[in-house]
Amino acid sequence: MDYNLIVVGSGPGGYVAAIRASQLGLKTAIVERSELGGICLNWGCIPTKSLLKSANVFEYLQHAEEYGITISGEAKPDFKAMVDRSRGVADGMSKGIQYLLKKNNVEVIKGTGKLKAKNTLEVTDESGAKKDVSADHILLATGARSRELPNLPQDGEKVIGYRQALTLKKQPESMIVVGSGAIGSEFAYFYNAIGTKVTLVEYLPNIVPVEDEEVSKQLGRSFKKSGINVLTSAEVTQIDKSGDKVKATVKTKKGEEVHEADVILSAVGISPNIENLGLEELGVKVENGKVQVDEFYQTSVPGVYAIGDIVPGQALAHVASAEGIICVEKIAGHHPEPLDYGNIPGCTYTSPEVASVGLTEKAAQEAGYELKVGKFPFTASGKASAAGQKDGFVKLIFDAKYGELLGAHLIGANVTEMIAELVSARKLETTGHEIIKTVHPHPTMSEAIMEAAAAAYDEVIHI
């Protein structure tokens, strides 16, 4: 065999798995057809956060007088400079992955990989030349792409996906965003913040529909307050691209409406990249568009593994990384714990931010728990008042019988930096009273976690 392990795909699942495998003594190679770091580093998580930071700074400048600062002249967004900065950040991160792979003795093979046998991968380079490489184990981490709806085909110009939204040549005056998950909501926030007229269309009754209902409604109010036209229980039934602008017919509870914009961003989810991998030929089991794996990510074919967006579970970068580490540790003969998919944090980097882990209140009720629910608003937080960012709250859900933290739901400034405390608390089976008795620093936003726990047990001080 040429290698102990070949990883196909260098996103957060693939490159992390490859580095960990090498650390464990496996001779490892990674096959990548495009930029190192995959979609997340190049076209997803990282460049979007760069754009969102630019929007944050612009918003601060617009409200500078509220902080006692006078700015002479008008602050204006420079869209090209924002995009250029985000591409620079992404490029820097990709080079960082190249350095990490080299440092950890992971060989990079440029090209597109396809399973030829359970221990053989055919790699086709840009010129079309093919070569076979072999390994004791092959790990597929090929990620996903923007999903297209039949009535909303993407042409890259008037109807775009997230990749085009990151690199538009000029800022559109108006935009319709279809889908209000993390991707749709983040782009809706960004473009609205820099002056684009944004309409957000969501099929379900609330935006960010996977979140707790109170959080969803709070973000909806914040979006409407900021000027976003939010349409829920709505769907785009047809589009007309014949004119200079694109027209979307939107079916709502009130009837059909026609909305016109420079561009439509389709953000209706992702499609796993499982085509042309040789799965069918090798007999790898696939159901509902996902590769089926065991708890340590081995497929139905021994020696072939899969992680990340192409397997069942949350399609999140940190999930793919965790899966990759568990997978290669098992291959190397270690005894890792299977991943607890019930304790995965989710984050949406809008303003206000959204972060959550565990069960929503509705899901906990449906599961038959008797609940204690505590909620602490940031309007009562000294740090939030000082920062001028009082939108939002912390909501904690406990099992009344044993005090187990069943779910945590946060909306507000910097809550994506706070959620890990609650993920750790759930991992350690911490109870509500233990959170109450954990001294939190003052003044911080994180005090709201302690206060929300106290509210659940009628011990809250500051509301």
N, C-alpha and C positions, 0 to 999 in steps of 0.2 A: 504494500500500500504506500501511496505517496505521503499520506497524512493520517493522523489519528482522527482528525475532525475537519470537515469542510463546512463552513457556514455560508449560506446563500443569502446575501442581503446585508448591508452594513448600517441599517438604522439602529435605533436605541436597543432593539432586541438583539440584532446580529452582532454589532461590534462589542457590546457588553459581554455577550456569550463567548465570543472569540477570545477576548482578553482574559476572562475568567478561566477559560479552558487552558490557555497557555500558562497562566499562573499555576494551574494544577498539574502541569507537566505534559499536557497533550500537544503534539506537533499539529499546529492549526493554520489553516488558510481561510481567507474570506473572499468570496466572489462578489463583485459589485460592477454593475453595468453603467452606473452614473456617478454622482458625487458621493464621497464617503460621508456617512452620517444619515443617509436616507432622506425621506420626506421630512421627518421631524426637524432635523437640523437645518435643512436647506430650503424647505418649502412649507413648513408647518410651525411647530412649537416656537422655534427661536426667532425667525424673522417676523412672525406676527407679534411677538412680545416686544420686539424693537419698535414696530409701528405703533403699538398701543402705548409705549412709553412716550413716543413723540406726541401722541394725542394728549396724554396726561400733562406733559410740560406745557403744551399749548393752552390747555384748560386752566392751568395754574396762572399763566400769564394773563389770561382774560379776567381772572379774579384777583389780580395782584393787589388792587386797592383794598380788598377785604383783609389783607394781611399787612396793611400799612405800608405798601410799596407803590410808588408812583413811577410809571414807565412813560417816557415821552415817545410819542409816535404809536402807531398801531401795530400790534403783533399779528403777523400773517403766516399761515402755513405755507411752507415750500414743499410741495408734494414730491417733486423729483428728489430733493435732498433727503426727505424722509425715506423714500424707497431706496435710494443709494446707501443710506446708513444701514438699513435693514439687510441689504445684500452684503454689505461689508461685514456686519456681525455674523451672518450665516457663513460667509467664506472663511472667516477667522475660526469659527467653530469646526468647520469641516477640516481645515488644516490641523486643528488640535486633535481630531480623531486620527488623522494620518500619523501624527507624532506618537499618539498613544499606542496605535497598532504596531508601529516600528519599535517602540520602546519595549513592548511585550512580545516581540519576535513573532508576530502574526504576519504571515505572507499575504499580500493583497494580489488577487488575480483579477484583472479587468476583463469584463465580458458578461454575457448572459448565460446563466447556468440552467441546465435541464437534466433531470434524472435519466440515466441510460440503463442503470441497474442499481440494485440497492447499495452497492459500494462504489458506483461509478457516476461521475458527473461530466456531462459534455458542456464545454464552455466555448461560446462563440464570441469572438472579439468584434470590434467595430468594422473591420475589413471583411468580416464574414468567415474568417478562418476558424476552424474548429479544432479543439484538442480535448482529450479525455484526461481527467484527473481522478484518482481513487482515494478512498478513505475508509477507515473502519466504521465511521459514523458520519452521516450527512444531516445537517440541521437547516431547515428551510425557515427563513425569516424575511419574506419578500414583501411584507407590508400591504398597503392598500392605496386606492386612488379615489378621486371624487366620483360619487355615484351619479349616474344620469337617469332622469325620469323620461319616459317615452314622450310626454307632452312638453318636455323642457330640454331638448337636446342642446348641448353646448357647442357653440361655434368658435369660442375663443375671442369673440369680439363683442357682440351684443348680449350673448348669454355665456357667462364665464363660470369657471370653477375657482377654487381657492388659489391655485397657482397663478392664474392670470390676475386675480385680485391683489396679489402681492407685488405685481410688476407692471401695472397699467402705465401707459406712457404719459397720461395726464389725468388729473383728478376729475371724475365725472361730476356734473352738476346735480345729477339725481341718480338714484340706485334703488332697485327693488331686490331685497334679500329674501330668498325663499328657504325657509328652515331656520329655526331659532335654537338649535343646539349650540354647543360651545363655539363652533366655527362661525355659524351664521350670526350669533349674538355678538361675538368679538368684532367681526367685520362691520356689523351694523353700528356698533359703538364707535369704532375708529373713524369710519367715513362721516358719520354724523358729527363727531367732535370737531372735524376739520372743515365742516361747512357744506358737505354734500347732503342734499335732501334725501332722506332714507325712509323707505317703507319696508317693514318687516312682516312677512307673511308666515303664519304658523298654522298647520293643519289641526293641531290639538287645542284644547281650551286655554292653555297657558303656555307662555314662552318658557324656554329651558325646561321642557316637560318632564325630564327625569328627576328634577329636584322636588323637594318638599313644596307643597302647594303654596304655603305662606311665602317662601322664598321666591317662587315663580311670580307671584302677584306683586311682591315688593319690587322685583327687577322690572316688571312691566310698568309699574308706576314711575319708577326712576327713568326708564327709557322715554315714556310719554312726556315726562317733565322736561327732558332734555331736547325734545322736538322730534323724536322718532315716531312715525306713524305706525303703530302696532296693530296688526290685524290678526286676531286669533280665531279659531274655528273657521279657518279660511283656506282655500286652495286655488292655485293657478290652474285654470282649465284649458287655456289656450293662449298663444302669443302671436303677435303680428310684428314681423321685422321688416316690413316693406318700406317704411318711412325712415327718416333720419334717426328717429328714436324707436324704441321697442315698446309695444303696448301689450300689457298683460291683462287678460280677463280673469278676475278674481271672484270666485264664488264665496259669499259670506252668508251669515245667518239672515242678513237683511236683503239678500238678493245678489245679483251680479254687479260688479263694479269694474270699470276699466281704468287701469293705472298706467301712466306713461313715464318712461325713464330713459336715461342714456344707456343704462346697462342693467341686466339682471344677473345677480349672483346666485347660482344654484348651490345651496349648502344643505342638501338633504341626506347627508350621510356618506358612507364610503363603501367601495366594493373591493373585496380581497383580491390580491394579485395571485391567483392560482392557475391561470391559463398558461399553457405551453411550458409547464414544469415537468411533464412526463408522469403526472400522478396516475392518470387512467391506465397508461401502458404498464406501469409497475404494480397497479392494484392497490394504490393508497386510497383508503376509504374517505369519501367526501360526502357530507350531508348539509343541505341548505347553504351551499356555497362556502362551507368551512371545512378545513381538514380535521378529521376526528383523531384525538390523541388521548393517551392515558394521563394519569395525574403527574407523570414526569415527562410528558410531551413526546413520547414515542408514538408513531403512527401505527397503522395496521401492518406495516412492513417493518420487521425488526431492523434496527440500524438506521432507520430514517425517522427524523424528528421534525416537529414544526412548532413555532411559537408566534406570538404577536397577533397582528390583525387577521391572520389567515386561520386562526383557531377560535373556538368558542370562548367567550369571556369579553371583558371590557376592552375596547380598542383604544388603549392609552399607552403612551410611551413608557411610563413607569411600570405598567403591567408587563409589557414585552421584556423589559430589562430583568424584572424579577423572574419571569418564566425562563429566560435564557440562562440565568445563573443556576436556578434549580435544575434545569435540564443537564447542563454540563457537569454540575457537581455529582449528579446521579451517574452519568456516564463514567466519571473518573473514580467511581467506587465509594463516594461519600454517601451520607444518609440524610439528605435535606428533607425538611418538612414540605408537604404539598402546600401550594399557595392558597391562602384563605381569600376567596373572591368576594366574601362578604365584608371584608375590611380594606377595601380599596378606596382611597380618596379620589374625588373628582373635583376639578377646578375649572372655572370659567373666568377669564381675565378681563372682564368688562369693568365699567365704573358705575356702580359699586361692583366689587369682585364677588364671586360666589364660590363656596367650597363646602363639600359635604362628605360624609362617610356613614355607612350603615343604612339602617331602615328609615324611611320617611315615617311620619306619624300615621299616615293612612295604611302603609304596609305593615307597620307594627300592630295596628288595631286589627287588620285582617288576619294577622298571624295568631291572634288570640291573646295577646299580652294585655295585662292591666298596666296602665301607663302612669308615670309621673312625668309631666312635661314642664320644662323651665325655659323661660325666654327673657333675654336681657337686651334692651334697645341701646344702640350707640348714642342716642340722644341723652342718655344718662351717664355716658362715659366722659370723664374729664379729659382724657387724651384725645378722644374723637372731637370734642368741642374745641380743644386747643388747635387741633389739626384742621378744623373747618370741614370735617368729613363725618357728619352725624347720620347719614343714611344707613339703615340696616340694623341687624340684630344678630345675636347668637341664640340658637334654639337647640336644647338638648332633650333627648327622649330616653327615659329610664324605665326598666322593668320594675314595677312597684314592689314585686315580691322579693327580689334578690338585689336590687339596686344596680343591675347591669346596665351599662351605657349601650343602648340599642342603636342610637343614631345621633348624628350631630349635623346641624345645618346652619351655615353662616353666610351672611351677606353684608358686605361693608368693605371699607378700605383695608387692604393688606390681609384679608382673611385667608388668602391662599397660603400665606406664610404661617398662619396659626393652626391650620387643620391637622398638621402632623402630630401636635400634642394629643389630639383626640384619637388619632389612629393608634398612637402608642398606648393611650389609656385603654382602648378596646383590646389591643393585643395583650396587654398585661391584666385584663379582666378587672380593671379598676372600677370601683363603685362610685355612686354619686357623692356619698359622704367623704370619700377619699379625695375627690376633686375639690369639694368645698374646703377641706382642711389642707389642701396644697396651697401654700402661700404664693400668690402671684405678685409680681412687681408692680408698683404704682408710681407714676401713671402709665399704663399701657392699654392697648386695645385688648390684650389677652386677659385682662381682668374680667372681661365680659364672660369668659368661659366659667370662671369660678362663680360669678354672680348668677349666671343662668342655671348652674347646678343648684345653687342655694335657692333660687326661685322655685325650682321643682319640689323642694322640700320645705317651702314656706319659711326660709331662713334668710332671704335676700335683704340686704341692707340699703342699697342705693336706689331703689324704686319703691 
